[in-house]
Amino acid sequence: MTILSVERPDGLVSSASAIAVDFVRDWPRAASRLNAGHRTAFQHGYWLGAWYEAFHDLSPLIALISDATTGGDIAIVPMISHLRRGIRIVEFADLGVSDNNAPILALDAALDAAAADAIGTALIDALRALPDRFDLLRLKKMPAQIGGNPNPLVSLGRIGSCSLNGNLVLTGDDYEDYQASIKRMQMPRCWRVFNRHAGARFEIATDVARARELLDVMDAQQQARMRKLGSRFVLNDETHAQFYREVARRGVANGYAVISALVCDEAIVATALGVRFGETYFLLRISHTGDSWSNCSPGLLVTERTMAALHAEGVRRFDLSIGNQDYKRRFGAEPVPLTDVSVALSWRGMPFAWRDHAAQGLRRHPRLAAFAAQAMGKRTR
């Protein structure tokens, strides 16, 4: 464990003169801190607890940031460390399964620009002071806001520097008005077509056994789809399968984990997996049986039916996940920029940080980025 203090700029959370950064190496020790803190769905205890348990071969490194004088909590940063190509990297606990990554913020944290800069500086200095001799800090897919509060770590990078973005649909209070706004998708017609099949219904799993059954179907359907496309599929390997089922086990009963499906007597036609936190739902995975059911657009329909069901329960914000497939625009999604940060912690990490910064800079110039990708033999979309 390391504690490092830095001089406090005016406007931090108290009259203290320093910020302390402690590191703990296991999630359970950190999980009890900031239980009521500002976070997104991907910093929820169910998500992170399942993540650290499933990806146990990696080394947890959770930063506890506090006021050094009062001991008052400011933030928790859930991270890991690992070795890649001889470089010791620190990054969020993610590995591609989370739509965003962020610190958990104390409810009473008053974070102006100066305070945000001080927190970022303290975290970097504390990482450099550890005996592990880390080389590179990578913080990817960070939202600018956390529960309506500024994310202090985005000040280390440039807003929107991530190649990915969220896709947010704001439905408002009247779902019929929202349905009218997407009438070109013909979701009512698709629902009528689907309902011609015996036993046709939409459902959301309310118990762990049913959730697991739907996840088994989802894995099989997605694997078949990826095989047809000639793409690699890993979400049903032992680690990922354990992770998603543990999220379901922890979160189905109280509505955090939302596993929904279109079902009829013939088959489970389509499934969707998402997580709900407050008034926001994040869609993470969709699967369907394939072309034989295309007349009712099952992937779109299970998404819309899930939105309708959750809207009735008070959800008003629907993030259709990272990636910019055309159907998300048809649902009325607006892009939400995310931020990437790369900081060299040693001279060995400098070339990697420079490369990351160059890639982030290219994203501001799409034509140049496409040319660079072509020159490197990469396919662009």
Residue pairs with C-beta under 8 A, 6 or more apart in sequence:
1 22
1 23
1 24
2 21
2 22
2 23
2 126
2 129
2 130
3 20
3 21
3 22
3 68
3 126
4 20
4 21
4 122
4 125
4 126
4 129
5 18
5 19
5 20
5 68
5 122
6 18
6 19
6 118
6 121
6 122
6 125
7 17
7 18
7 118
8 16
8 17
8 18
8 19
8 118
9 114
9 115
9 117
9 118
10 114
11 110
11 112
11 114
11 115
12 19
12 67
12 74
12 110
12 114
12 115
12 118
13 67
13 72
13 74
13 106
13 108
13 109
13 110
13 111
13 115
14 67
14 69
14 70
14 72
15 69
16 67
16 68
16 69
16 70
16 72
17 68
17 69
18 67
18 68
18 69
19 65
19 66
19 67
19 68
19 74
19 118
19 119
19 122
20 65
20 66
20 67
20 68
20 122
21 63
21 64
21 65
21 122
21 123
21 125
21 126
22 63
22 64
22 66
23 61
23 62
23 63
23 64
23 126
23 130
24 30
24 60
24 62
24 64
25 59
25 60
25 61
25 62
26 52
26 60
26 62
27 48
27 49
27 52
27 60
27 62
27 78
29 62
30 62
30 64
30 76
30 78
31 45
31 48
31 49
33 64
33 73
33 76
34 73
34 75
34 76
34 104
34 105
34 106
35 45
36 107
37 73
37 75
37 76
37 104
37 105
37 106
37 107
38 104
38 105
38 106
38 107
38 109
38 146
38 147
38 148
38 149
39 102
39 104
39 105
39 146
39 147
39 277
40 100
40 102
40 143
40 146
40 147
40 277
40 280
41 47
41 256
41 275
41 276
41 277
41 280
41 282
42 48
42 98
42 99
42 100
42 101
42 102
42 275
42 282
43 78
43 101
43 102
43 103
43 104
44 251
44 256
44 275
44 277
46 247
46 250
46 251
46 256
46 257
47 98
47 247
47 275
48 78
48 93
49 246
49 250
50 243
50 246
50 247
50 250
51 93
51 94
51 97
51 98
51 243
52 60
52 93
53 242
53 243
53 246
54 239
54 240
54 242
54 243
54 246
55 80
55 93
55 95
55 239
55 243
58 80
58 81
58 82
58 95
59 80
59 81
59 82
60 79
60 80
60 93
61 79
61 80
61 81
61 90
62 76
62 77
62 78
62 79
63 75
63 76
63 77
63 79
63 123
63 126
64 73
64 76
65 73
65 74
65 75
65 76
65 77
65 103
65 119
65 122
65 123
66 72
66 73
66 74
67 74
72 106
72 108
73 106
74 105
74 106
74 109
74 119
75 103
75 104
75 105
75 106
75 109
75 119
75 152
76 103
76 104
77 92
77 103
77 104
77 123
77 153
78 92
78 93
78 103
78 104
79 90
79 91
79 92
79 93
80 90
80 91
80 92
80 93
81 88
81 89
81 90
81 132
81 134
82 88
82 89
82 91
83 89
86 348
87 135
87 136
87 348
87 349
87 352
88 132
88 133
88 134
88 135
88 136
89 134
89 135
89 136
89 137
89 138
90 127
90 134
90 136
90 137
90 138
90 345
91 137
91 138
91 139
91 140
92 98
92 101
92 139
92 140
92 141
93 101
94 101
94 140
94 141
97 240
97 243
98 141
99 141
99 166
99 282
99 284
99 319
99 321
99 322
100 141
100 142
100 143
100 166
100 338
101 139
101 140
101 141
101 142
102 142
102 143
102 146
102 151
102 153
103 146
103 151
103 152
103 153
104 146
105 111
105 146
105 147
105 149
105 152
109 149
111 119
111 149
111 150
111 152
113 155
115 152
116 150
116 151
116 152
116 153
116 154
116 155
117 155
119 152
119 153
120 152
120 153
120 155
120 156
123 137
123 153
124 137
124 156
124 343
124 345
127 134
127 137
127 345
128 134
128 345
128 346
133 346
134 345
134 346
134 349
135 344
135 345
135 346
135 348
135 349
135 352
136 342
136 343
136 344
136 345
136 346
136 348
136 349
136 352
136 353
137 341
137 342
137 343
137 345
137 349
138 340
138 341
138 342
138 356
139 153
139 156
139 157
139 340
139 341
139 342
140 162
140 338
140 340
140 341
141 162
141 164
141 322
141 338
141 339
141 340
142 151
142 153
142 154
142 157
142 162
142 338
142 339
142 340
142 341
143 151
143 166
143 336
143 338
143 339
144 150
144 151
144 154
144 159
144 337
144 339
145 151
151 339
153 341
154 339
154 341
156 341
156 343
157 339
157 340
157 341
157 342
157 360
158 339
158 360
159 337
159 339
160 337
160 338
160 339
161 339
161 340
161 341
161 360
161 363
162 337
162 338
162 339
162 340
162 360
163 340
163 359
163 363
164 322
164 323
164 338
165 322
165 324
165 335
165 336
165 337
165 338
166 319
166 321
166 322
166 335
166 336
166 338
167 319
167 320
167 321
167 322
167 323
167 324
167 328
167 333
167 334
167 335
167 336
168 317
168 318
168 319
168 320
168 333
168 334
168 335
168 336
169 307
169 317
169 318
169 319
169 320
169 331
169 332
169 333
169 334
170 316
170 317
170 334
171 178
171 307
171 311
171 316
171 317
171 318
172 178
172 316
173 316
175 308
175 311
175 312
178 311
178 332
179 187
179 188
181 332
182 304
182 330
182 331
182 332
184 330
185 297
185 300
185 304
185 330
185 331
187 300
187 301
187 304
190 296
190 297
190 300
190 301
191 296
191 301
191 305
193 295
193 296
194 200
194 262
194 264
194 269
194 296
194 298
194 301
197 264
197 265
197 266
198 264
198 265
198 266
199 263
199 264
199 265
200 262
200 263
200 264
201 262
201 263
201 264
202 260
202 261
202 262
202 263
202 302
202 305
202 306
202 309
203 260
203 261
203 263
204 258
204 259
204 260
204 261
204 306
204 309
205 211
205 213
205 214
205 248
205 252
205 259
205 260
205 261
206 252
206 253
207 252
207 253
208 248
208 249
208 252
208 253
210 259
211 245
211 248
211 249
211 252
211 257
211 259
212 245
212 248
214 259
214 260
214 261
214 268
214 271
215 241
215 244
215 245
215 248
215 259
215 271
215 273
217 261
217 268
217 271
217 287
218 271
218 273
218 285
218 287
219 235
219 236
219 241
220 236
221 271
221 287
221 288
221 289
221 290
222 233
222 235
222 236
222 285
222 287
223 233
223 236
224 290
225 287
225 290
226 232
226 233
227 233
234 240
235 241
235 244
235 285
244 273
247 257
247 275
248 257
248 259
250 256
250 257
251 257
251 275
252 259
255 276
255 313
256 275
256 276
256 277
257 273
257 275
258 272
258 273
258 274
258 275
258 276
258 281
258 306
258 310
259 271
259 272
259 273
260 271
260 272
260 274
260 302
260 305
260 306
260 309
261 268
261 269
261 270
261 271
261 272
261 302
262 268
262 269
262 270
262 271
262 288
262 298
262 301
262 302
262 305
263 269
267 289
268 289
269 288
269 289
269 293
269 296
269 298
269 302
270 286
270 287
270 288
270 289
270 293
270 298
270 299
270 301
270 302
271 285
271 286
271 287
271 288
271 302
272 283
272 285
272 286
272 287
272 302
272 303
272 306
273 283
273 284
273 285
273 286
274 281
274 282
274 283
274 284
274 285
274 306
275 281
275 282
275 284
276 282
276 310
276 315
279 314
279 315
279 316
279 317
280 315
280 317
280 318
280 319
281 306
281 307
281 310
281 315
281 317
281 318
281 319
282 319
282 321
283 303
283 306
283 318
283 319
283 320
283 321
284 321
286 299
286 302
286 303
287 299
288 298
288 299
288 302
289 298
299 327
300 327
303 320
303 331
304 331
307 315
307 318
310 318
318 331
319 336
320 328
320 331
320 333
322 338
324 335
340 356
340 360
342 352
342 353
342 356
342 357
342 360
343 349
343 353
344 350
344 352
344 353
362 368
362 369
362 372
363 369
370 380
373 379
373 380
374 380
